[in-house]
Amino acid sequence: MQQSARSVAGFWILAAVLLAAMASSSVPSPIYPVYAAEWHLTPLMLTAVFAIYVAGLLVTMLVAGRLSDHVGRKPVLFAGGLLLVASLVLFTRADGLTALIVDRIVQGVAVGLLIGALGAALIDHSLERFPSLAGVLNGAVPPFALATGALSSGALVEWGPAPEQLVYVVFGALLLVLVIALVVVPERVTRRPGALRSLRPTVSVPRDSRVLFPSVAGSLVASWALGGLFLSLVPSALGAVFGIRDHFAAGALIAVVTGVGGLTGLAIQRLDTRRSLLLGLVALIVGPIVTVSFVFAHSLPGLVVGSAIAGIGFGAGFQAPLRMLLATAAPTHRAGLLSTIYIVSYLAFGVPAVVAGLVEPAFGFVPVLAGYGAFIVLAAATALVLQLVSVRRAVVEEQAASVVERTATGSVRTCPERGAAAAD
């Protein structure tokens, strides 16, 4: 049966919602210096604001990550979308640290509701002509979205009126339109029992994905820890090390990493996923080393080059394991698996940034930046070793199977001769 026009339209609406929702999560980052100057916020306070968003998102995914597998995608999408619009409205009225923390909690809960359901819904409506595109967009859209949010916010804060309100109004209006457009999207999930049981906090990895998940988790950790590094610390290097206070420059530096990551996700869609993963892991090792080295050397062009290399790692290091894991999941387990992937990813995204914020006053900005980079390199190097061992084991097993097959074939061919000899 040919795919309906509603399903095709629904696919693109869902992709747009994913882009806008993820972009909204990076919108506050370029505005933090404005808040800090106006409300006298310390780096530790800003780190707490960052952490509280991640905490709200993670708790929501732990509790509601599998809910759309039971009640349907659209109820969860409507609830998450409207809550996200409400959080952006709250940001326009923020007047201090307490309000900022509350706003980020609401935003984290909303994005946590949306992520798993959106990714699963995209796969539910995969385009018949391009069946692999849903998996590609699940991996490529988040980096593009972070770039879009950071660039838009940086530009509007630097050159637009009402720097603390305008960007939230723009994204809130866009999201409201997209949430209304979800009416067009057909529901592909049949309601089934167990919705209340699914709300028990749990990390759900389907049985068919359990062998693969541990071997690719290191890549998820390294890629999203790198994302946290660039959203929390590296833009501050522009001011602390290079003396650049331009808000758009901070957004642009974030966009170098996330934009290159998104382009990498699109570029590797036809490449073997195992090779894509190895490419990502190598870039996740080289990128942070180059970036931190040029921060020490006070070289801005070098910092941009290191950021671009890191972006390759961010894109391939997330896209490849995501595609590998989604290929193992049945439709009724997709949202739960996606939520687990994002739980691991956002833990890596948030926890190192919080630790960096706590220790920065004692050790200084640049040493903490170097330690953060070393953590990413260690995680990526460990994952790379595991992958190389896995590849080697697979080659050995394939060679052994080939030898067994040749031996069995040879035995069958010699049987008549042995029978004849016995008869003689």
C-alpha positions as CSV (number, residue, x, y, z in Angstrom):
1,M,0.0,0.0,0.0
2,Q,1.3,3.4,-1.0
3,Q,2.1,5.8,1.9
4,S,-0.6,8.4,2.4
5,A,0.0,12.1,1.9
6,R,-0.9,12.7,5.6
7,S,1.8,10.3,6.7
8,V,4.4,12.0,4.4
9,A,3.3,15.5,5.7
10,G,3.4,14.1,9.3
11,F,6.9,12.9,8.8
12,W,8.1,16.4,7.9
13,I,6.0,18.1,10.7
14,L,7.6,15.7,13.2
15,A,11.1,16.5,11.9
16,A,10.3,20.3,12.2
17,V,9.0,19.8,15.8
18,L,12.2,17.9,16.7
19,L,14.3,20.7,15.2
20,A,12.5,23.5,17.0
21,A,12.2,21.7,20.3
22,M,15.9,20.8,20.5
23,A,16.9,24.3,19.2
24,S,14.9,25.9,22.1
25,S,17.1,24.0,24.6
26,S,20.2,25.9,23.5
27,V,18.6,29.3,23.2
28,P,19.4,30.4,26.8
29,S,23.1,29.7,26.5
30,P,24.2,32.9,24.7
31,I,21.9,35.0,27.0
32,Y,23.6,33.7,30.2
33,P,26.2,36.6,30.2
34,V,23.3,39.1,30.1
35,Y,21.7,37.4,33.1
36,A,25.0,37.2,34.9
37,A,25.7,40.9,34.5
38,E,22.2,42.0,35.4
39,W,21.5,39.6,38.3
40,H,25.2,39.3,39.5
41,L,25.3,35.5,38.9
42,T,28.5,33.6,39.5
43,P,29.8,30.8,37.1
44,L,28.7,28.3,39.7
45,M,25.1,29.6,39.7
46,L,25.0,29.4,35.9
47,T,26.3,25.9,36.1
48,A,23.4,25.1,38.5
49,V,20.9,26.5,35.9
50,F,22.5,24.3,33.3
51,A,22.4,21.2,35.5
52,I,18.8,21.7,36.6
53,Y,17.6,21.6,33.0
54,V,19.5,18.3,32.4
55,A,18.1,16.9,35.7
56,G,14.5,17.8,34.7
57,L,15.0,16.2,31.3
58,L,16.6,13.0,32.7
59,V,13.9,12.5,35.4
60,T,11.2,12.9,32.9
61,M,12.7,10.4,30.4
62,L,13.2,7.9,33.3
63,V,9.6,8.2,34.2
64,A,7.8,8.8,30.9
65,G,10.2,7.6,28.3
66,R,8.1,4.6,27.4
67,L,4.7,6.2,27.8
68,S,4.1,6.8,24.1
69,D,4.6,3.1,23.4
70,H,1.4,2.6,25.5
71,V,-0.9,5.6,25.1
72,G,0.2,6.7,21.6
73,R,2.6,9.2,20.3
74,K,0.3,12.2,19.8
75,P,-1.0,12.6,23.4
76,V,2.6,12.8,24.6
77,L,3.7,15.1,21.8
78,F,0.8,17.5,22.5
79,A,1.6,17.6,26.2
80,G,5.3,18.1,25.7
81,G,4.9,20.7,23.0
82,L,2.5,22.8,24.9
83,L,4.6,22.6,28.1
84,L,7.6,23.7,26.1
85,V,5.7,26.7,24.7
86,A,4.8,27.6,28.3
87,S,8.4,27.4,29.4
88,L,9.4,29.9,26.7
89,V,6.7,32.2,27.9
90,L,8.1,31.9,31.4
91,F,11.5,32.8,30.2
92,T,10.2,36.2,28.9
93,R,9.1,37.1,32.4
94,A,12.2,35.8,34.3
95,D,13.5,38.4,36.8
96,G,16.2,36.5,38.8
97,L,18.0,33.2,39.5
98,T,14.9,31.5,41.1
99,A,12.8,32.2,38.1
100,L,15.5,31.1,35.7
101,I,15.8,27.8,37.6
102,V,12.1,27.2,37.5
103,D,11.9,28.0,33.8
104,R,14.7,25.5,33.0
105,I,13.1,22.8,35.0
106,V,9.8,23.2,33.0
107,Q,11.8,23.3,29.8
108,G,13.7,20.1,30.8
109,V,10.5,18.3,31.6
110,A,9.0,19.3,28.3
111,V,12.0,18.3,26.2
112,G,12.2,15.0,28.1
113,L,8.6,14.2,27.2
114,L,9.2,15.1,23.5
115,I,12.5,13.4,22.6
116,G,11.6,9.7,22.8
117,A,8.1,10.1,21.3
118,L,9.3,12.3,18.5
119,G,12.1,10.0,17.5
120,A,9.8,7.0,17.6
121,A,7.1,8.8,15.6
122,L,9.6,9.7,12.9
123,I,10.4,6.0,12.4
124,D,6.7,5.2,12.6
125,H,6.2,7.5,9.5
126,S,9.4,6.5,7.7
127,L,9.2,7.6,4.0
128,E,8.7,4.6,1.7
129,R,11.0,6.1,-0.9
130,F,13.7,6.9,1.7
131,P,13.2,4.4,4.6
132,S,16.6,5.2,6.2
133,L,16.0,8.9,6.4
134,A,14.1,8.7,9.7
135,G,17.1,7.2,11.4
136,V,19.4,9.7,9.8
137,L,17.3,12.7,11.0
138,N,17.1,11.3,14.5
139,G,20.9,11.6,14.6
140,A,21.4,14.7,12.5
141,V,18.6,17.0,13.6
142,P,19.8,17.4,17.3
143,P,23.2,18.8,16.3
144,F,21.6,21.1,13.7
145,A,19.0,22.2,16.2
146,L,21.6,23.1,18.8
147,A,23.4,25.1,16.1
148,T,20.2,26.8,15.0
149,G,19.2,27.8,18.6
150,A,22.7,29.1,19.5
151,L,23.1,31.2,16.3
152,S,19.6,32.6,16.5
153,S,19.9,33.5,20.1
154,G,23.4,35.0,19.7
155,A,22.2,37.1,16.8
156,L,19.1,38.4,18.4
157,V,20.8,39.1,21.7
158,E,23.6,41.0,20.0
159,W,21.6,43.0,17.5
160,G,17.9,42.6,18.2
161,P,15.7,44.6,20.6
162,A,14.7,43.2,24.0
163,P,17.6,40.6,24.2
164,E,16.0,38.8,27.2
165,Q,12.6,38.3,25.5
166,L,12.6,38.4,21.7
167,V,14.3,35.0,21.0
168,Y,11.8,33.2,23.4
169,V,8.9,34.9,21.7
170,V,10.1,33.8,18.2
171,F,10.7,30.2,19.2
172,G,7.5,30.0,21.3
173,A,5.3,31.2,18.4
174,L,7.0,28.8,16.0
175,L,6.5,25.9,18.4
176,L,2.9,26.7,19.0
177,V,2.2,26.6,15.2
178,L,4.0,23.3,14.9
179,V,2.1,21.8,17.9
180,I,-1.2,22.7,16.2
181,A,0.1,21.1,13.0
182,L,0.5,17.8,14.8
183,V,-3.3,17.4,14.2
184,V,-2.3,16.4,10.7
185,V,-0.1,13.5,11.8
186,P,-1.8,10.1,11.8
187,E,-1.4,8.0,15.0
188,R,0.5,4.8,14.3
189,V,0.5,3.3,17.8
190,T,-2.4,1.3,19.1
191,R,-3.2,1.9,22.8
192,R,-2.1,-1.1,24.9
193,P,-2.2,-1.9,28.6
194,G,0.6,-1.0,31.0
195,A,0.7,2.8,30.7
196,L,0.8,3.2,34.5
197,R,3.4,0.5,35.0
198,S,5.6,2.2,32.3
199,L,5.8,5.3,34.6
200,R,8.0,3.5,37.1
201,P,11.5,5.0,36.7
202,T,13.5,2.6,34.7
203,V,16.1,2.3,32.0
204,S,14.7,0.2,29.3
205,V,16.9,-1.6,26.7
206,P,15.0,-4.1,24.5
207,R,16.3,-7.7,24.6
208,D,17.5,-7.6,21.0
209,S,19.5,-4.4,21.7
210,R,21.3,-5.5,24.9
211,V,24.3,-7.1,23.3
212,L,25.1,-4.1,21.2
213,F,24.3,-1.3,23.7
214,P,27.3,-1.6,26.0
215,S,29.8,-1.6,23.1
216,V,28.5,1.7,21.7
217,A,27.6,3.5,25.0
218,G,31.1,4.9,25.2
219,S,30.6,6.7,21.9
220,L,27.4,8.2,23.1
221,V,29.1,9.4,26.3
222,A,32.1,10.9,24.5
223,S,30.0,12.7,21.9
224,W,27.5,14.3,24.3
225,A,30.2,15.1,26.9
226,L,31.8,17.0,24.1
227,G,28.5,18.8,23.4
228,G,28.3,19.8,27.1
229,L,31.9,21.1,27.0
230,F,31.1,23.4,24.1
231,L,27.8,24.6,25.5
232,S,29.1,25.2,29.0
233,L,32.8,26.0,28.9
234,V,34.4,26.6,25.5
235,P,32.3,29.8,24.7
236,S,33.6,31.3,27.9
237,A,37.1,30.8,26.6
238,L,36.3,33.6,24.1
239,G,36.1,36.0,27.0
240,A,38.5,34.5,29.5
241,V,41.3,33.7,27.1
242,F,40.7,35.8,23.9
243,G,38.9,38.8,25.4
244,I,35.9,38.5,23.0
245,R,32.6,39.5,24.6
246,D,30.4,39.4,21.5
247,H,27.3,37.2,22.1
248,F,27.0,36.2,18.5
249,A,30.6,34.9,18.5
250,A,29.7,32.6,21.4
251,G,26.7,31.3,19.5
252,A,28.8,30.9,16.3
253,L,31.4,28.8,18.1
254,I,28.8,26.5,19.4
255,A,27.4,26.3,15.8
256,V,30.7,25.3,14.4
257,V,30.7,22.1,16.5
258,T,27.0,21.4,16.3
259,G,26.6,22.4,12.6
260,V,29.6,20.3,11.5
261,G,28.1,17.5,13.6
262,G,24.8,17.7,11.7
263,L,26.5,17.9,8.3
264,T,28.6,14.9,9.3
265,G,25.5,13.0,10.2
266,L,24.0,13.6,6.8
267,A,27.3,12.8,5.0
268,I,27.8,9.4,6.6
269,Q,24.3,8.1,6.0
270,R,25.4,5.9,3.1
271,L,28.6,4.8,4.9
272,D,28.8,1.6,6.8
273,T,27.8,2.3,10.4
274,R,30.8,0.5,11.9
275,R,33.2,2.6,9.8
276,S,31.2,5.7,10.7
277,L,31.5,4.9,14.4
278,L,35.3,4.5,14.1
279,L,35.5,7.8,12.3
280,G,33.6,9.5,15.0
281,L,35.7,8.0,17.8
282,V,38.9,9.1,16.1
283,A,37.6,12.7,15.7
284,L,36.4,12.6,19.4
285,I,40.0,11.9,20.4
286,V,41.7,14.4,18.0
287,G,39.1,17.2,18.3
288,P,39.4,18.0,22.1
289,I,43.2,17.6,22.0
290,V,43.5,20.2,19.2
291,T,40.9,22.5,20.8
292,V,42.5,22.6,24.2
293,S,46.0,22.8,22.8
294,F,45.1,26.0,20.9
295,V,43.3,27.5,23.9
296,F,46.7,27.1,25.7
297,A,48.4,28.6,22.7
298,H,45.9,31.6,22.5
299,S,45.2,30.8,18.9
300,L,41.6,31.6,17.8
301,P,41.9,30.1,14.3
302,G,43.3,26.9,15.9
303,L,40.3,26.9,18.3
304,V,37.9,27.0,15.4
305,V,39.8,24.2,13.6
306,G,39.7,22.1,16.7
307,S,36.0,22.8,17.1
308,A,35.3,21.7,13.5
309,I,37.2,18.4,14.1
310,A,35.3,17.9,17.3
311,G,32.1,18.5,15.4
312,I,32.8,15.5,13.1
313,G,33.1,13.4,16.3
314,F,29.9,14.8,17.7
315,G,28.0,14.0,14.6
316,A,29.4,10.6,13.7
317,G,29.9,9.5,17.4
318,F,26.2,10.0,18.0
319,Q,24.6,9.2,14.6
320,A,26.4,5.8,14.1
321,P,25.5,4.1,17.4
322,L,22.0,5.5,17.2
323,R,21.4,3.9,13.8
324,M,22.9,0.7,14.9
325,L,20.7,0.5,18.0
326,L,17.4,1.6,16.3
327,A,17.9,-1.2,13.7
328,T,17.6,-3.7,16.6
329,A,14.4,-2.4,18.2
330,A,10.8,-3.5,17.4
331,P,8.2,-0.7,16.9
332,T,6.7,-1.2,20.4
333,H,10.1,-0.6,22.1
334,R,11.4,2.3,20.0
335,A,10.4,5.2,22.4
336,G,11.8,3.4,25.4
337,L,15.1,2.6,23.7
338,L,15.4,6.2,22.4
339,S,14.8,7.5,25.9
340,T,17.5,5.3,27.3
341,I,19.9,6.5,24.6
342,Y,19.1,10.1,25.5
343,I,19.4,9.3,29.3
344,V,23.0,8.1,28.8
345,S,23.7,11.0,26.4
346,Y,22.3,13.7,28.7
347,L,24.1,12.3,31.7
348,A,27.3,12.7,29.8
349,F,26.1,16.1,28.6
350,G,25.3,17.4,32.1
351,V,27.4,15.7,34.8
352,P,30.9,16.7,33.6
353,A,29.7,20.3,33.1
354,V,28.4,20.4,36.7
355,V,31.7,19.0,38.0
356,A,33.6,21.5,36.0
357,G,31.6,24.4,37.4
358,L,32.2,23.1,41.0
359,V,36.0,22.8,40.6
360,E,36.6,25.9,38.4
361,P,36.9,28.3,41.3
362,A,39.7,26.2,42.9
363,F,41.7,25.2,39.8
364,G,41.0,28.0,37.2
365,F,39.2,28.0,33.9
366,V,41.9,26.7,31.5
367,P,43.0,23.7,33.7
368,V,39.4,22.6,34.1
369,L,38.9,22.9,30.4
370,A,41.9,20.6,29.9
371,G,40.6,18.1,32.4
372,Y,37.2,18.1,30.7
373,G,38.8,17.5,27.3
374,A,40.9,14.7,28.8
375,F,37.7,13.0,30.1
376,I,36.2,13.0,26.6
377,V,39.4,11.7,25.0
378,L,39.6,8.8,27.6
379,A,35.9,7.9,27.0
380,A,36.4,7.9,23.2
381,A,39.7,6.0,23.4
382,T,38.1,3.3,25.5
383,A,35.2,3.0,23.1
384,L,37.6,2.8,20.2
385,V,39.6,0.0,21.7
386,L,36.4,-1.9,22.4
387,Q,35.3,-1.4,18.8
388,L,38.6,-2.6,17.4
389,V,38.5,-5.7,19.6
390,S,34.9,-6.3,18.5
391,V,35.9,-6.0,14.8
392,R,38.9,-8.3,15.3
393,R,36.7,-10.9,17.1
394,A,34.1,-10.7,14.3
395,V,36.8,-11.3,11.6
396,V,38.2,-14.3,13.6
397,E,34.7,-15.8,14.0
398,E,34.0,-15.3,10.3
399,Q,37.3,-17.0,9.3
400,A,36.5,-19.8,11.7
401,A,33.0,-20.3,10.3
402,S,34.5,-20.3,6.8
403,V,37.0,-23.0,7.7
404,V,34.2,-25.1,9.3
405,E,32.1,-24.7,6.1
406,R,35.0,-25.7,3.8
407,T,35.8,-28.7,6.1
408,A,32.2,-29.8,6.1
409,T,31.9,-29.5,2.3
410,G,35.1,-31.4,1.9
411,S,33.8,-34.2,4.2
412,V,30.6,-34.5,2.1
413,R,32.6,-34.7,-1.1
414,T,34.9,-37.4,0.2
415,C,32.2,-39.6,1.7
416,P,31.5,-41.5,-1.5
417,E,35.1,-42.2,-1.9
418,R,35.4,-43.5,1.6
419,G,32.3,-45.6,1.1
420,A,33.8,-47.2,-2.1
421,A,37.0,-47.9,-0.3
422,A,35.2,-49.6,2.5
423,A,33.2,-51.7,0.0
424,D,36.5,-52.9,-1.6
